Amino acid sequence: KNWRRGEAAKDLGEYPAEAAECAAMVGRVAAALSPIVEHLHDDAVPVGDGRALSKLALDSFEEAVEISKSRKGTDDNEARGAAKASLRLALYCDELLKSPDDSKSSDLGLEPSLVRHALLALAGGASGVPRARHLIPRVLALVRGGSSAVAAEFAKFAPDVPPWLFVEWVPQMLSSLEVPGAGGDALVPCLEALASSYPSAVHPDFHLSRAHFTNVGLDRSERLARMLYSPSRDAFTRAVTLLDFPHKRLEWWRGHLKMLAHAGTSDEILSAVADEMVRDVGDPDEPGLGNLNARFAQMARSPLTRAIGGSDPEKRLAKGNLARWLPNSVAEAERKIVDGWMKQFGKAQELPRQRVTQFSQWFNSFEPPVAGSAGVPGRRHLSPTFRMGVEVPGQYDALKVPPDVATHAQIVGFEPEVDLFRSKQFPKKLVARGSDGGEYPFVAKGSEDLRQDDRIERLFRAMDALLLSHPGSRHRGLTVRTFHVAPLSARCGLLEFVGGTTPMLEAVRGSTKDGNNCVKEHQFWIRAQASAKDKVSGQPGQQGQNATGVIDPETGMYRRRTGLVGARYGSTPCNGNADFLASMARCPRDDAAFILSHLGRITADAAAAA
């Protein structure tokens, strides 16, 4: 209670390192006492004030930062000491902001202080500390929703932070460009620095986000769009889109139109989306189409054009109320087109392998840029390698040091055939050849938005960093095997192909009839969750409807089901978690032993191969 700011520097002025540590120790003691001091009593009187102790901890941590910064010299230990002091202060600010007791954090200026000192720590060499790097998304969240003071701190100190530290948070930064205010403006220089140094890391996420920007985001990202212009990457994205069977792409468009109509989208937007659908699946004159897509386009052009009310948007809009008739009209046209297509070419999707040029001629005609054309030093977005080449995806995951873009593998060609997987969307295994002589297999998925898969893999990589930072988990080798996810557009992307694996359903399949019945019951229960009807919560009077048709009128997005739904397999009810777990518990003992031994053999084989 008697400590005053400045006493450490006054009493230990000749020993700045010890003075900084002394101030930090006072801060740690005050921070530890703050949440419990009001519960400690002396003759029924609290022995201290929690808010005063929080203020003392902040003052002491700030004093440690000031003493560390004032030390002269260029010694690396001194720089690391200053970064450590700033990191300690930033973490305490974060702790106070997350505290449920607002009285301790009000009027202390915590948000600007957290942003300032987190960036100072990263700029000073704390990038190797996982807790420091995990503050980056926290900083970005504060900038997105914070005050002009927070944005000013970020704009002032972010240029000193190595740009590569922000690579894994590019999607979060891009989404903030849509937020009005100083926060979005402050992020623009940081994104431009990233685009200049690592354009291939920014390009996919930028074009995905820009497709949904309003005027706010478009104005802020105008220079970014020029910096990230790459015809070869745009052509690559289109070629991967065309790997999806054309009738599956048409199915996606029909569902997309239906969703927009349910969300109350304007006739102008519905009309534009309908034209885009016809250009995607009904334009046989598009350059580079493979034979499969060209034939479908010839078959689909006329029926789709009639279904959307002709090729003249003005006449279409004159009919009015497109939400009422357009989705149904497209659905009817789709049914006729797909029926005719499956009769003539339905066997194409049953072949286990197909030539990649059946889908897009681009894979065969792609020519990488000439090696050695480096462009402008320090501005890689101007390099012909970026403009006319395609970097192998997945070279910016789990960065621990600044990436050396000059050594990254570029795609120089593709295997002439793709393997087809027998699942719902018929994904294809595409093998790219790298400039380093390696082969890079990917699973190309269409009619799906892979951004959520990408976020999950990023989460796993963050968990890995935390596990590796703990001695116990590091000693036990506790890590999550991740794979790269590359969303290229809102409806296509690439997944890194992981060889030497076994599908979970195959691994847990039983060896007896009773065991297999339990597995079938499990699968039936999962399908029931996906297809059962659900009611719109919180809106009395509305009838239950299919969960895939429940649209939030404010966001235009599907509602998330909040509860489990009923299902019945044979005569056995499956109405929730309890019944599901009970059905799994009925698995015979012999089957359980067989499954565990099978999983053990698979794990041992994978370890031996590694």
N, C-alpha and C positions, 0 to 999 in steps of 0.2 A: 504493500500500500504506500510505502514511503519512496519507492523508486521514481525517479524523474528522468525524462528523456535527456540525453546528453551526458549522463553521469559516467557511462562506460568510456566515452571518448575523453572525458575530462580526467578520469582517474588512471586510464591506461593509454594515454595519448602517445607514449613512446612505443607502444606495442599494438599496432592497429589490428593485426590478425587476432590477438587475444581480446581486444576491445570489441571487435565484431562478434566473436563467439560469445562473449559475456552478454552482450545485448540480445543475441539470439537465444541464449539460455533463459534469460528473464522472460522473453516472449513465449518460449515453450512452456515455462511454468505457469505463466498467466493464462495461456490458452488452455492448459489442462485443468486449471482451477475454475475457469469461467463457467462451465456448465453445471458445476456441483457446489459452488460456493454458497449459493442461496439456500442450500439444504443443510449447511453446517451452521450450528447455532452456539452462541456463548451466552448463557443466561437468557435463553429464549430470544436473543437478538441475532440476526444473521451477521456472520463475521465479515462479510464483504458484499460488493455489488458486482453482479455478473457482467453488466454492460461496461462498468468501469474497468474491469479486468480485460474484457475484449479490446477496449480502447488502448489499454496498456500494452497488450500483446501486439497490436498493430503498430503502435509507436515504437516498440522495441525492435520488431522485425524491420521497420523502415529505417531505424537507426543503424541496424546491422548492414542494410543495403548501402546507406550513405557512407559508412566507414569503409566498406569494401570497395566502393567506387572511388573513394578519395585516395586510395593507396596508389603510389606512383610506381612506374616500371611497366615492363611488358612481359613479366613472368607468366607462364601459362597457369601456374597454381593460383596467382592473384586473380586472373580472369575467371577461372573456375570457381574461386571463392565468391566473387561477385555474382556469378550466375546462380550459384547455390543459394545465396542469400535472397535473390529475387524470386527464385522458385519457391523457397519456403514461405515468403510473403504471399505469393500468388495462391499457393495451396491453402493458406489460412483464410484468405479472402473468399475462396471458393467454399471452404467449410462453413464460414459464417453465412454466406448467401444461401446455402442449402439448409441452414438451421431453421426449424419450425418456429423458433422464437424471434420474431421480427424486431423486437425491441433492442436486441443486441447489435443489429446491423443497420438500423435506420440512421440516416444522416452521417454515415461514415465514409461515403464515397467509395464503396467497395468495388463496384463494377469497373470504373475507369482504372482503379489501382490494380485489379486482377489482370485486365488486358495489358496494361503497361508492363507489369513485372513478369507476366508469362512470356511476353515477346522479348523482354530483356534477357530472361533466362535462356530462351532458345537461341537468341543472337549471340549470347556469351559462351555457348558451348555445352548447354545442357541437353542437346538433342539426343544424346545417347541414353538419357534417363527416361524410361517408359512413362513415368508419371508426368514428366514435362511435356512429352509429345501428346499425351492423352488430354492435356489442357487445351489443345488446339481446337477441337470441336466445341468446347465450352466457350472459348474466346469468340469463335465464329457465331455461336448462338447469341452471345451478348451483343455483338456488333449488329446482328440481324434485327434484334428487337430492342436495342438499347437506345440511349440518348445520344445527342450530338457530341457530348463529352467523350463517350465511349468510342464513337467513330473517329474523333480527332486523335485519341490515343493510338488507335490502330493505324491510322494513316501516317502518324509520326514515326512509329517504331517498327511497323511491319517491313519496310524496305531493308532493314538491317538483318532480317531473318533469312537464312538460306532458302530460296524458293522451293527446293525439292521437299522440304518438310511439309508443304501444303498439298503435295501431289495427291495423296490418298483422300483428301477432303475437297477435291474439286467439285463433285456434285453438290455438296452442301453450299459451297461458295456461289456456284452458278444459280442455285435456287434463290439466293438472297438478292440477286440482281433485280428480281421482280418486286422487291419490297420498297415502297417509297420511303424517302428519308435519307439521312446522311450515311447510314450504315451501308446501303447498297453502293453509294458513290465511293466509299472508302475501300471497297473490295476490288474495284475495277483495276487500279494500278497493280495490285498483287496478281490478279488473273492475267494481266497483260505480260507481267514478268515471267509467269509460268509458261504462257503460250510462246514467248520468245525463246526460252531455254529448253522446254520440253513439249513441243507442239503435239507430238503423237500421244502424249499422256492426256492432253486436254481435249483434243479434237472430237472423240466419240461422245463424251458427256456434253460438250458444248452444243453440238448439233442436235443432240437429243433434247436438251433443255430449250434451245432457241426455237424449236418448232412449236413450243407452247407459250412463248413469251408474248406479253402484251406490249403496248407502245413503250412502257417504262423500261422493260428489259431490252427491247430492241434498240432503243436509243443508247443505252449504256453499253451494249455489246457490239455496236457498229464497227469499231476498230478491231475488236476481237475477231469478228467475222472475216475481215480482210486478212488478218494475220493467219487465220486457220483455214484459208482457202486451199483445198487440195483436190483436184479433179480425180486423181487416182483413188483416194480414199472414198470419195462419193461413189465412184464406179464400183469399188469393192463392196460397199454396203448394199448397193443395188443388186450385185451379183449374188450375195448371200441371201438377200430377200427372195430372189428367183429360185433358190434351191428348194423353197417350200413349194409343194404341189399347188398348181394354180387353183384347183377347186377348194383347197384349204384356205388360200388367200381370199377367195371370194366369200367363204364362210365367215372369215374374220371381218370383212367389210360389212357384211349383212348384220352381224352382231354389233359392230361399232355404230352403224346407223340407228339401230334399234335403241341402243343405250342413249345416244344423243337425243333422239326423239322423246324418250321418256323423261329426259332431264330438262325438257322445255327449250331446246336449242332453237335459235332463230332460223327462219327459212333460208336466209342467205348462206349461213354456215352449212346447213344440210345440203343445199344445192352444190356448194363448193366441194364438200366431201363426196357427193355422188359423182361429180366429174373426176375427182381424183381416183375413185374406185375404177371407173371405166378406163382411165389411163393406165392403171396398174395391171388389170387383168384382161382388158379388152382392146389393146392396141397392138395389132400384129405387125405394125410398121416400126415399132421401137427397135433401135439398133442394138445388136448383140443378143437378141432373144434366142434361146435354145429351141430346138424343134418342138419339144413338149409344150413349152409356154406359148410358142407361136401358133400352134394348132388350137390350143384352148382359146387364145385371143380371137382367132378367126371365128370360132364357134360362138363366143360370148358377146362379141361387139354389138351385133344388131339387137339381140334380146335385151341386153342391159341398157342400151340406148333408149329403147322403147320403154323399158321399166322406169327409167328416171324422168320420163316426160320429154324425151328428145334431146338433141345436142345444143339447143339454144337456151341458155340460162334464163333469159328474160321471159320466154314463153312458159318455162317451167315455173318460175316465180309467180307468173300471172294466175296460175291455177290456185295458189294460196294453200295454207295449212299443209305443208309438206309432211309434218310429223304424223298426220292422220293417214296418208296414203303411201308415202314413199317406202317405209320399211316393208310393208306388206307386199308392195309391188316388186321390190327387189327380191324378197324371199320367194315369191312365186317364180320369178325368172331364174333364180338360182336353182330351184328344184328341177326345172325343165333342162337347164344347161347341164347340171351334174348328172342327171339321168342319161342324157345322150352321151356325155363324156365317158361315164363309167362303162357303158355298153361297148364303146369303141376302144378306149384306152385304159380301162380299169385294171388290166393285168400289169400295167407299168409299175404300180406301187407294190406289187407282190414280188418283184425281182429283188434279190438280195444286193445286187450291185448294178450301178448304172453309170454311163459316161457322164462326166460333169458338164460336158458341152450340150447335153440334152436339155439342161436347164438354162445355162447362160454361156454364150460364146466368149465372154470376157475372160474366163479362166484360161482359155487357150491362147488368147491374143495379148494377154498382159505382158508388158516388157518393162523390167525394172530400169531405173535411171543408170547412167554410166557411172561406175565407181570413180571416186575422186572429185566429183563436182560438189564441193563443200559449201558454196554460197558465201554469205557474209559471216565472218567470225563473230560469235556471240549472239547471232540472230538466226537461230536454226530454222525459224519459220520461213525464211527466205531461201532455204537450201532446196535445190532441185530434188534431193533425196526425199524431203518431206512432200514437196508439191506433186512429184510424179511417182513416188514410191509408196510402199505400204510396210510399216514396221510389224514384225511378228507380235501379236498381242501377248500380254502377260509379263512384260519385262519391267514393270513398275510396281510389282506387288511386294509388300513387306520390306520396304527399303530401309537399310541400316546405314548406308553411306550415299553420298550424291551419285546419281546414275551417270555413267559415262555413255552418252548417246552415240558417240562415234563408234563404240564397240557393239552396239545393239544389232541383232540380226534383222535383216530386211528380207521380205518375201521375194523370191526370184522365180517362183513357179508353183504349180500345183500337181498333185497326182491326177492322172487322167480319169480315174473312176472314184465314185463315192459309195460307201456302204450304207444301206438303209436299215434302220432299226424299226422293229415291229411294235411301235407304240402309237398313241393317239394321233400325234402330229407328224409321224414318220420322219423323225430327225435323221440327218445324214452325217456320216463321218467324213470330214474333209481334211486332207493331209496337205499342208503347205511346206514347201522347200525353202530353207533359210539360206542366207548368204554365207553363213558359217558352216555350211555343209550338213546341217541337221535337218531332220524331218519333224514337223510339229503337227500332230493330229488334233483336230477340234471336232466337236459335235455342233453342227449348224442347226439351230432350232428356229422355226418360223411360226408366225401367228401367236407369238407369246412375247410378253414384256419381261425381259430378264433383269430389270433393274432391282427387283426385290431379291432375286437370287444373288446379285452382285453385293447388295447390302449385307446379306447373311454371311457371305464369304469374308467381307471386310470385318464383320463382327468377330468371326472366328480368328482372323489374323490378329485382331486386337487382344483377344483372349490368349492367344499364343504368346504375345509379348508380355502379358502379365504373368503367365505361368513360367516363362523363362526367367523373369526377374526374381522369382521366389526360389531360394536354394532347394527347398524340399521337393517342389514339383519339378524343378530342373534336374535334380538327381534321379528322380523316378522316370524321367523322359515323358512327362505328361504334355502332349501337344495334340493339336487337331490337324489332321492332314487336309489341307485346303486345295482347291483348284481355281484356276482363273475363270472369271466370267466377264465377257466383253459384250455388253449391250450395244448394238449398232444403231438401232432405231427402236421405236415403240412397239414394233412387232417382229423383230428378228435379232439374233445375236449369236455369239459363239461361246461354247463351254469347252474348257480344256479337257481333252479325252484322257481319262485315267485308266491305264491298262492294268491287267493282272488283278481285277476285282470280280466279285460275285454279287449279283443282285440280292438284296436282303430277303426277298420272298423265296428265292431259290435256296438260300442258306438256311432258312428256318422251316423249310418244308418238312412235314412229318414223314415217318416211315411206316405208319399204320393208318388204317382207315379212320380211327377216332382222332388221331393227331391231325390228319389232313382236314377233317371236318372242322376242327378248331381254327385252322388257318383260313378255311373258306368263310367261316363265320366272321372272322376278323375282317377279311376283305369286303364281305357284304355290309358290315357295319360302317366301314369307311365310305363305301359308295352311297350308303343311305345318308350320311352326313352331307355329301356333296349334292345330292339330287332331291332331298326331301323338301317339302313346303315349310315355310316359316312365316310368322306374322310380323308385321311392322310394329316394332315396340314403340310405345309412347304415343300412338295415334289411334285412339279408340274409334271404332266404327269402320275401320278399314278391314277388308277381308285378307286372309292369309294368301300369299302368292309365292311363287317359286323364288328361292333366295337369289337366283341369278337375275331376277327381274326387279328386285327391290332397289330403287334408286333414291339416293338422297337428293331432294330438290335443290338444296343449297349448293352442293358441290358437284352434282352430276355424276357421282361415283357410286359404285355398288355399296350397299350397307354390309357391314360385317355382322354375321350371325353371332348372337351373344350366348346362346345356350345350345345344348345337345338336343337332337331330335330322335324320335323313335324309329326303330327298325325291327324287322322280324325275319329271322332265317329259319325256314321250315316251321317247326312248332315252338322254337325257342325265342323268347322275346329278348331284344337287345335295346334297352331304353336309356342307356347312359353309361357313365364310367364304371359304375359298380357292376352292371351286368357284363360289360365288356371284359373287365378284369376277371370276373367269375368264369367266363367262358374260356379265357386263356389259362386259368388255374386248372381247368378240367383236362388239360393236355396230359396224356399218359406219361408216366415216369420214364418209360423206355424211350419215348419220343423226345422228351426233354434232354435225356442223356445223349441221344443221337445228335440232336441239334447242337448241343454244346461241344461235342467232340468234332463235329463238322466245322463249326466256327473256329475251333482250335487248330485244325489242320489247315484251314484257309489262311489263318493268321501266320502260322509257322511257314507256310509256303511263300507268303508275301514277304516275310522278314528275310528268308533265305535268298529270294530273288533280289531284294534291295542290297 
